Amino acid sequence: MFPKMASARWISASLLVLVLSLHPVVDAFYLPGTFMHTYEPGEEISAKVNSLTSIETELPFSYYSLPYCKPPEGVKKSAENLGEVLMGDQIDNSPYRFRVNLNESVYLCTTDPLTKEQAELLKNRARNLYQVNMILDNLPVMRFTEQNGMTIQWTGYPVGYNPMGSSEDYVINHLKFRVLVHPYQAQGDVVVTSEDGVAMVESDRKSGFQVVGFEVVPCSVKRDPAAMTKLKMYEKVDSVSCPLELEKSQVIREKERITFTYEVEYVKSNIKWPSRWDAYLKMDGAKVHWFSIMNSMMVVFFLAGIVFVIFLRTVRRDLTRYEEMDKEAQAQMNEELSGWKLVVGDVFREPCCSKLLCVMVADGIQITGMAVVTIVFAALGFLSPASRGMLLTGMIILYLFLGIIAGYVGVRIWRTIKQTSEGWKSVAWLTSCFFPGIVFIILTVLNSILWGKKSTGAIPISLFFTLLALWFCISVPLTLIGGLLGTRAASIEFPVRTNQIPREIPERKFPSWLLVLGAGTLPFGTLFIELFFILSSIWLGRFYYVFGFLFIVLFLLVIVCGEVSLVLTYMHLCVEDWKWWWKAFFASGSVAFYVFLYSINYLVFDLRSLSGPVSATLYLGYSLIMALAIMLSTGAIGFLLSFYFVHYLFSSVKID
């Protein structure tokens, strides 16, 4: 299903290029994932509602799980992509109607007397800080609050509130909308893309108004149910001022009848349609991002200095001196070898659990490729925030198709270690199942919790089977094809022979794993600042769209991981420790340990509002998946660079 959608978009894009090449003059711009709609005065726009969300529970629920007014035509779900469903989005139509450039205050409905269960549910949602997420012309509703003299911007508005010093809870039942519109005059042809990604050229676009902002002031208003029930939906009511005294606010109580009303004010704005998302994507703290990059560069230069010393002053000096000796002197030196030269007969000895190592490195390369391509496309603007869920959808599809590279890398390493292709099918099969299998198990456990809570964040059974079908029909076959290509590629020959009897490794004062674990602090130092912004985006509902910074940090992280792993591999070889394979992987991969610890720290100190063991379990489960992906990715980078370093080092030595 989804590969067909992707191919359809590529075909439509190709057709667009053909149309443009035949079209004489076009005044055009391109906005991925959106559709510029111009509305005539009085034209109706229907708002949509997404799932109710909370930073306290992280459990999304359907908007109509609460006793809200329903649209006259009934509740209809909008089509959702794979990413939206996985993120827990459930977009429905709503009774809120907007007539362009027409200010009005209207009545929606009055509920039946609240049952005990409905009253308790409303109170619970209000106390857990649940937000209503409304969408108009693909723009999320935005509100502003004053805290400590600062204006804070939020998306959505609260279900209700519990004032300080009051035992009662109050529901938000009156909304004062402020819609920013930009007058538009038709001028030539415009290239646009609809929200389903289909590109088109529109001629003679009509003049009118474009929605460039959507703001709300939520209020609680006590109205007379007897008088209100005489009105029909969308009849006019008197406007109100917010905020109101508690005596004039609508309390949440059993047998209370709640009246829902709203008013709309249209304000002309100079904001142009291509810039309407700027208010949402405005990221404070650009200096912090630059500080993060400068900090990472300092780590890179520090490690680069160490690598420079190793290569030019130590390794190259030893090799040059060795090559300048005559054969008799070389034979005498062979008897007096020390350091890394002593392990020449064991350095390429097969490591323990070699098949698992091949699988983990291959999966790490697959994850790295997915991350790099996704971030590059996002930084270039191909993944618009207006296309909800497309980032996650794109990542999943990329991961599926990059299975061919994972299969190739895993089998190629297996052939190098074993010096034979025997058993390559099991390596390719395990490569396709290792990381997705672990993620599938964790998601199944978390999903059972969400099912028990009846949350919209629970993945439907149908989607489970869809994901399994995508996995077995795309990822597994491509991984096996990649493995087959790996068997036909030229094998990597070891430059030295391996002795039959393994050399004894000298005892050390401290275990080597302490050094490996401590090495992860350097890669962590390059990403922990950016990690804070990413976690805030995921768990606090903030927009994250500084992919340019993220790409730079990723590039520096790759360099640091390679340098850390290379330096530690050389240090282990110098103390005659020839078991470098797994240590090279975990030298850089141990950054995941610190990422997971930081996630726990973020939970304790920055997500203090997160309540209950269920929410904490969900948070830790998703954090574990993130840490595992980071470990495989960084570990694979470190291992491959260390392998090529060791291969280069010993291919320069002429020892019989």
Disulfide bonds with the S-S distance in Angstrom:
Cys69-Cys109 1.80
Cys219-Cys242 1.58
